[in-house]
Amino acid sequence: MKVGDLVNSTHALDRSTLGLIVAYEHDPTKRSPSCDYRVKWLNPPRGCPPYSWNSEVWLEVVSESR
């Protein structure tokens, strides 16, 4: 996965669906624990933030950027 990829959330408790990876951060002092990818959700449900940090195991690439 890389910045620009369209992803789908597969986490059972996350109500967001499609989003774009907007950042990758390997430094654990600059992101949530075990979550390297910052995702901008395209249409977040009411009450959900427009961005979130996610683990690779919770994301499925829908389409790779060119």
Summary of the structure (lengths in Angstrom):
residues: 66
radius of gyration: 11.0
end to end distance: 12.2
largest distance: 32.3
contacts: 161
relative contact order: 0.36
helix: 9%
strand: 38%
